[in-house]
Amino acid sequence: MQDKHYTKDIPNAPPDDRPKEVLADLEYGKLTSHDYLYVSKHPVGEPLPMPIDDEPPYIIYIATYISYLILIIIGHIRDFFGKIFKPKEYEDLIEKNGYAPWYDGFESFYVRRLKTRIDDCFARPIHGAPGRYIKCFNRIREGKTGYLYDGTSKECLNLSSYNYLGFAQSSGVCTDYALKITEEYGTSGCSPRTYCGTTDLHKRCEKIIADFAGKEDAIIVSQGYGTNANLFASLADSKTLVISDELNHASIRFGIRLSGALVKVFKHNDMNDLEKLLRNQISQGQPKTHRPWKKIIIAVEGLYSMEGNMCNLPKLVELKEKYKCYLFVDEAHSIGALGPEGRGVCDYFSIDPARIDLLMGTFTKSFGATGGYIAADKAIIEKLRINYITQSYSEVVPPPVLAQIISSLKIIKGELNPGEGQERLQRIAFNSRYLRLGLKKLGFIVYGADDSPVIPVLLFLPAKMPAVSRMLYEMGIAVVIVSYPATPLISARARLCVSSALTKEDLDYVLTKFNEIGDLIFLKFSSGIAGGSKEKGVPPRWSIEDVLATNVEDCKKPKLM
């Protein structure tokens, strides 16, 4: 049972009376050199190099399994005696007055015995703009799962937010435009000269989104998860086959199940497995009747948020056109963060968006807003306006949010503050490569593509999760710790989310502190195949001094080591 203090007694954010110039710099750091810019773009015609997933020594896997085994044994022993001597703490797990328990003991075991004990790593309340720095409320443990807040907060370097382009600011062009629109339209879209619901502002935003995504039309909704959760129900039925990447987001998987379509899963980013599956399903047809499928939809993500790698879009388009399928690409993490113009994986791979049937994206990552969109041909969007449940039964996107979306897109396109958008795009490209390469050189196992702003650093052992989170927090660095069930049980990781708001000096500080922690608690498991091998004449582990001295030049090479 959750402790009463867990969600109670969180204080109001204390006022910040520092000068606006200081606050602006804390939300978005100033560029200190034009050497710290890079353009993310894949060479046309070249195959996508698959990231090398480095493996730790076998002893690390063995130690990880043994650690979980010990935790499971101790947890079950405590549960056994706890139900006898402390029955009130186990009321939800014990049959009472003929009623079945609310939860199965094994079903809730992981949450009770591991997650709630290190919730300070997974759920730290924050306040203020999640820019270059983020403010985390200080708290102390009370009881087994509760916390007490003393009203103070700690300012940390922010590597925990999806603020890829740094638009989550409390001042600036976007904020001024949002305030202006709020005065004109109100917060709900109702004003003396408009009506509640869809306004001319919504239509203008959809037009801008469609143009930015390179499609004929677009539809916007107020919730990112709901964008996927109900999309497939509008386009697919029991006579439809959806072929899904095994690492697709939960919203995609949920949406496919909701549609009633048959789903087949292919190995992550394995194009040979996908083609084999396509050939087999086309030849076999529907179950029982073996009639041809009404339609086949391939569903992938542009950038995978847990692994940090990209879909092989050129090969996907090739297979889609070869076998006459439809292609759905979720660009929640790639739109705005990849490509010379920030238009996502199509821009990154120089592929015409017209060759992709459905492009989905969210506004919560790169644009500092909320909600999501579907961009497609006009005929598809017109159908969605009628039977898309998320569109029909959810609240409309509020005008201030629309203003944030419109203004951030105009900045990226260069229509507002010319040059600012390109600088933001090139800064996140440089920052992503710089931090990733630095961590590889230091000996950490890092997953993902070279240009990905999502950088997973593998921790493996369960004890490393709270250790890394708490030590970095004490050093003034906020990171996201991810573990089961979001990742495989033995692949716990620290997921670093890079932003253009960070400066090169910030990343140097992060690398320095990671180096200290890696040496202190033994996190440098890399064999060297991804960060430089002895065969190539490059040491598998560099000193922090060598990393900082060579990293700027090395990260601008077409392919990182």
Secondary structure, 3 states (H helix, E strand, C coil): CCCCCCCCCCCCCCCCCCCHHHHHHHHCCCCCCHHHCCCCCCCCCCCCCCCCCCCCCHHHHHHHHHHHHHHHHHHHHHHHHHHHHCHHHHHHHCCECCECCCCCCCCCHHHHHCHHHHHHHHCCCEECCCCCEEEEEEEEEECCCEEEEEEEEEEEEEECCCCCCCCCCCCCHHHHHHHHHHHHHCCCCCCCCCCCCCCHHHHHHHHHHHHHHCCCEEEEECCHHHHHHCHHHHHCCCCEEEEEECCCCHHHHHHHHHHCCEEEEECCCCHHHHHHHHHHHHHHCCCCCCCCCCEEEEEEECECCCCCCECCHHHHHHHHHHCCCEEEEECCCCCCCCCCCCCCHHHHHCCCHHHCCEEEEECCCCCCCCCEEEEECHHHHHHHHHHCHHHHHCCCCCHHHHHHHHHHHHHHHCCCCCCHHHHHHHHHHHHHHHHHHHHHHHCCCECCCCCCCEEEEEEECCCHHHHHHHHHHHCCEEEEEECCCCCCCCCEEEEEECCCCCCHHHHHHHHHHHHHHHHHHCCCCCCCCCCCCHHHCCCCCCCHHHHHHHHHHHCCCCCCC
